[in-house]
Amino acid sequence: MHGLGNDYVYVNCFSEQIKDAASLAKRVSNRHTGIGADGLILICPADSAHVRMRIFNADGSEAEMCGNGIRCVAKYVYEHHLSARGDELSIPGQGTFENSLQIETGRGVLTLGLEIDEYDKVGRVCVNMGVPVLRASDIPVAMGCERVVDESIEVAGERFLMTCVSMGNPHAVFFCDDLNETQLCRVGPLIEHHELFPNRINAHFVKVHGPAEISMRTWERGSGITLACGTGACASVVAGALTGRCGRNVLAHLPGGDLEINWCEQDNCVYMTGPAVEVFTGDWPG
């Protein structure tokens, strides 16, 4: 399945047993000798939610959260009847969803509203991504300031201004005038492994078109350049609002498509709405 081209291999752990998820993630993610994906996501039983989601990047490292992935998990859970249908859900600024799910992640239990079409399929999902984490030590970023907002970082002899946000996983956001001038394949890995980030970091370069519209490109921790990053889009809007570059209700253009992001003033939570698509199913020989 994929969300805006951010593709993962999903395994139903209600019926499958995975002994070494890190090794499996590396094997299935290889686009030449495996299935090909940005990583592996396990859909597991949970005690405090409908299901639990575990994310493994293409390099085998485990991530805390994946915004595009969690929408696809919701689609799978609903369409494969892994849980009872949730109650109607009202989300501030997003309207009312007839069905909801709770999914346990590395950043806690998140609530999702599902848009169901006339064929009883999930087309789009709205995720309450929670309150953004802004304290530098909690992201974490090894800088002496309380918040990392338009702070300078040196990468390969160049100086960049960055704003850092955690959406359960760490993000560094860099605003620029021209996305095409950014050599993402060169600076992305250098930022990811920079000494300021003890847990590595996701890097995003963002162009602001106006108060309600941005475009972005992403280097994902453990996966490299991806077509979309849901948590990154949320972090980019938070960073834009913190620095006065954009508002709180923003359409984010990613290489794989668009996400609607709303940093709600009522509850301080970030809401992300976007599609979830199943591509194919199959058997992996091991």
C-alpha positions as CSV (number, residue, x, y, z in Angstrom):
1,M,0.0,0.0,0.0
2,H,1.0,3.6,-0.4
3,G,0.1,7.1,0.7
4,L,1.1,9.5,-2.0
5,G,3.8,7.1,-3.2
6,N,5.3,6.6,0.2
7,D,5.1,2.9,-0.1
8,Y,5.4,0.1,2.5
9,V,5.0,-3.6,2.6
10,Y,2.3,-4.5,5.2
11,V,2.1,-7.7,7.1
12,N,-1.1,-8.8,9.0
13,C,0.4,-10.1,12.3
14,F,-3.0,-11.3,13.4
15,S,-2.3,-14.2,11.2
16,E,1.5,-14.1,10.5
17,Q,4.4,-14.4,12.9
18,I,7.5,-12.3,12.1
19,K,10.7,-13.3,14.0
20,D,13.2,-10.8,12.7
21,A,11.4,-7.7,11.4
22,A,14.5,-5.7,10.9
23,S,16.1,-8.2,8.6
24,L,12.8,-8.8,6.7
25,A,12.4,-5.0,6.2
26,K,15.8,-4.8,4.5
27,R,15.0,-7.8,2.2
28,V,11.5,-6.8,1.1
29,S,12.3,-3.1,0.7
30,N,15.1,-3.7,-1.8
31,R,13.7,-2.5,-5.2
32,H,16.0,-4.8,-7.2
33,T,16.0,-8.1,-5.3
34,G,12.9,-7.7,-3.1
35,I,9.4,-6.4,-3.4
36,G,10.5,-2.8,-3.3
37,A,9.3,-0.3,-0.7
38,D,10.3,2.5,1.7
39,G,10.0,0.0,4.5
40,L,7.9,-2.6,6.3
41,I,4.9,-2.1,8.5
42,L,3.5,-4.7,10.9
43,I,-0.2,-4.6,11.8
44,C,-0.4,-6.2,15.2
45,P,-2.9,-6.9,18.0
46,A,-3.0,-4.2,20.7
47,D,-4.3,-4.0,24.3
48,S,-5.2,-0.3,24.4
49,A,-6.3,0.3,20.8
50,H,-7.9,-1.5,17.8
51,V,-4.4,-2.4,16.5
52,R,-0.8,-1.6,16.9
53,M,1.5,-0.4,14.1
54,R,5.3,-1.1,14.0
55,I,7.4,0.6,11.3
56,F,10.7,-0.5,10.0
57,N,12.7,1.6,7.5
58,A,14.3,0.2,4.4
59,D,17.6,0.0,6.4
60,G,16.0,-2.1,9.1
61,S,15.9,0.6,11.7
62,E,12.6,0.9,13.6
63,A,10.8,4.3,13.5
64,E,8.3,5.7,16.0
65,M,5.7,6.9,13.6
66,C,4.7,7.2,9.9
67,G,1.9,9.5,8.8
68,N,1.3,8.0,5.4
69,G,1.7,4.5,6.8
70,I,-0.9,4.9,9.5
71,R,-3.5,5.9,7.0
72,C,-2.9,2.7,5.1
73,V,-3.1,0.7,8.3
74,A,-6.5,2.2,8.9
75,K,-7.6,1.2,5.4
76,Y,-6.4,-2.4,5.9
77,V,-7.9,-2.8,9.3
78,Y,-11.3,-1.5,8.2
79,E,-11.5,-3.4,4.8
80,H,-10.1,-6.7,6.3
81,H,-12.4,-6.5,9.3
82,L,-9.7,-6.7,11.9
83,S,-11.7,-4.7,14.4
84,A,-15.3,-3.7,15.0
85,R,-16.3,-0.4,13.4
86,G,-15.6,2.6,15.5
87,D,-18.0,5.2,16.6
88,E,-18.8,8.5,14.8
89,L,-15.9,10.9,15.2
90,S,-16.0,14.7,15.1
91,I,-12.7,16.5,14.5
92,P,-12.3,20.2,15.0
93,G,-12.1,22.0,11.6
94,Q,-12.4,18.6,9.8
95,G,-16.0,17.7,10.1
96,T,-17.6,14.4,11.2
97,F,-16.5,10.9,10.2
98,E,-18.9,8.1,10.5
99,N,-16.2,5.6,11.4
100,S,-13.1,5.9,13.5
101,L,-10.2,3.8,14.7
102,Q,-7.5,4.0,17.4
103,I,-4.1,2.8,16.4
104,E,-1.2,2.3,18.9
105,T,2.1,3.8,17.6
106,G,5.6,4.6,19.0
107,R,4.2,8.0,20.0
108,G,1.1,6.6,21.7
109,V,-2.5,5.9,20.6
110,L,-3.7,8.0,17.7
111,T,-7.3,8.5,16.6
112,L,-8.3,8.4,12.9
113,G,-11.5,9.3,11.0
114,L,-12.2,7.2,7.9
115,E,-13.9,8.4,4.7
116,I,-15.9,5.4,3.3
117,D,-17.0,5.3,-0.3
118,E,-20.1,3.6,-1.9
119,Y,-18.2,0.4,-2.3
120,D,-17.4,0.2,1.5
121,K,-13.8,1.1,0.8
122,V,-11.6,3.6,2.6
123,G,-10.4,6.4,0.3
124,R,-9.1,9.0,2.6
125,V,-8.2,9.1,6.3
126,C,-7.9,12.0,8.7
127,V,-5.4,11.4,11.5
128,N,-5.1,13.3,14.8
129,M,-1.3,13.4,14.9
130,G,-1.3,14.9,18.4
131,V,0.4,17.9,19.8
132,P,3.8,18.8,18.2
133,V,6.9,18.5,20.3
134,L,9.0,21.6,20.2
135,R,11.4,21.3,23.1
136,A,14.9,20.7,21.7
137,S,15.9,18.1,24.2
138,D,12.7,16.1,23.5
139,I,13.0,16.0,19.7
140,P,16.0,15.5,20.4
141,V,18.4,18.1,19.1
142,A,21.8,18.7,20.8
143,M,21.6,22.5,21.0
144,G,21.5,24.7,24.0
145,C,18.3,26.6,23.1
146,E,14.8,25.7,24.4
147,R,13.3,25.6,20.9
148,V,15.1,25.2,17.5
149,V,13.4,27.9,15.4
150,D,15.4,29.4,12.5
151,E,18.7,28.2,14.1
152,S,21.8,27.8,12.0
153,I,23.4,24.5,11.1
154,E,26.5,23.9,9.0
155,V,26.3,21.1,6.4
156,A,29.2,20.4,4.0
157,G,30.5,23.9,4.4
158,E,27.1,25.6,3.9
159,R,25.0,27.3,6.4
160,F,21.2,26.6,6.6
161,L,18.5,27.9,8.9
162,M,16.4,25.1,10.4
163,T,13.3,24.7,12.6
164,C,13.0,21.4,14.4
165,V,9.8,19.6,15.4
166,S,8.9,16.1,16.6
167,M,5.6,14.5,15.5
168,G,6.6,11.4,17.5
169,N,9.6,11.2,15.2
170,P,12.2,14.0,14.6
171,H,12.2,16.5,11.8
172,A,14.4,19.4,10.6
173,V,12.7,21.8,8.3
174,F,14.6,24.1,5.9
175,F,12.7,26.9,4.0
176,C,14.0,27.8,0.6
177,D,13.0,29.8,-2.5
178,D,13.7,27.0,-5.1
179,L,13.3,23.3,-4.4
180,N,15.1,22.4,-7.6
181,E,18.3,24.0,-6.4
182,T,18.4,21.8,-3.3
183,Q,20.8,18.9,-3.8
184,L,18.8,16.6,-1.6
185,C,20.7,13.4,-2.4
186,R,23.9,15.2,-1.3
187,V,22.8,17.1,1.8
188,G,20.1,14.7,3.0
189,P,22.3,12.0,4.4
190,L,24.6,14.6,5.9
191,I,21.8,16.2,7.8
192,E,20.3,12.9,8.8
193,H,23.6,11.8,10.4
194,H,24.7,15.3,11.7
195,E,26.1,15.3,15.2
196,L,23.3,17.6,16.4
197,F,20.8,14.7,16.1
198,P,21.5,11.8,18.4
199,N,18.7,9.7,17.0
200,R,19.3,10.9,13.4
201,I,16.5,13.1,11.8
202,N,14.2,13.5,8.8
203,A,15.1,16.5,6.6
204,H,12.6,18.6,4.6
205,F,13.1,21.5,2.2
206,V,10.0,23.6,1.9
207,K,8.9,26.4,-0.4
208,V,6.1,28.6,0.8
209,H,3.7,29.7,-1.9
210,G,1.4,31.6,0.4
211,P,-0.3,31.5,3.9
212,A,-2.2,28.3,2.9
213,E,0.1,26.5,0.5
214,I,3.5,24.9,0.5
215,S,5.6,22.5,-1.5
216,M,8.3,20.2,-0.1
217,R,10.9,17.6,-0.7
218,T,12.0,15.0,1.8
219,W,15.0,12.9,2.9
220,E,13.6,10.3,5.3
221,R,15.7,8.9,8.1
222,G,16.6,5.3,7.2
223,S,14.9,5.3,3.8
224,G,16.4,8.2,1.8
225,I,14.4,10.3,-0.7
226,T,10.7,9.5,-0.6
227,L,7.7,10.7,-2.6
228,A,5.9,11.8,0.6
229,C,6.3,12.1,4.4
230,G,3.1,12.6,6.4
231,T,4.7,13.4,9.7
232,G,7.1,15.7,7.7
233,A,4.3,17.6,6.2
234,C,2.8,18.2,9.6
235,A,6.2,19.3,11.0
236,S,6.7,21.6,8.0
237,V,3.4,23.4,8.6
238,V,4.1,23.7,12.3
239,A,7.6,25.2,11.4
240,G,6.0,27.5,8.9
241,A,3.4,28.8,11.5
242,L,6.1,29.2,14.2
243,T,8.2,31.3,11.9
244,G,5.3,33.3,10.5
245,R,5.9,32.0,7.0
246,C,2.4,30.3,6.6
247,G,-0.8,29.8,8.5
248,R,-2.1,26.8,10.4
249,N,-4.4,25.4,7.8
250,V,-2.3,24.5,4.8
251,L,-2.3,22.4,1.6
252,A,1.0,20.7,1.3
253,H,2.2,19.6,-2.1
254,L,4.6,16.6,-2.0
255,P,6.1,14.8,-5.0
256,G,3.6,12.0,-4.7
257,G,0.5,14.3,-4.2
258,D,-1.2,16.6,-1.7
259,L,-2.0,16.5,2.0
260,E,-4.3,18.7,4.0
261,I,-2.7,19.8,7.3
262,N,-4.4,21.7,10.1
263,W,-2.6,22.7,13.3
264,C,-5.8,23.3,15.3
265,E,-5.8,26.2,17.7
266,Q,-8.6,24.6,19.8
267,D,-6.7,21.6,21.0
268,N,-3.1,22.3,19.7
269,C,-3.2,19.0,17.8
270,V,-2.1,18.6,14.2
271,Y,-4.6,16.9,11.8
272,M,-3.5,15.3,8.6
273,T,-5.9,14.2,5.8
274,G,-4.9,12.3,2.8
275,P,-5.4,9.1,0.6
276,A,-4.5,5.5,1.3
277,V,-4.1,3.1,-1.7
278,E,-3.7,-0.7,-1.9
279,V,-1.5,-1.8,-4.8
280,F,-1.4,-5.6,-4.6
281,T,-1.2,-8.5,-2.2
282,G,1.1,-11.6,-2.5
283,D,3.2,-14.2,-0.7
284,W,6.8,-13.7,0.3
285,P,8.8,-16.9,0.1
286,G,11.0,-16.0,3.0
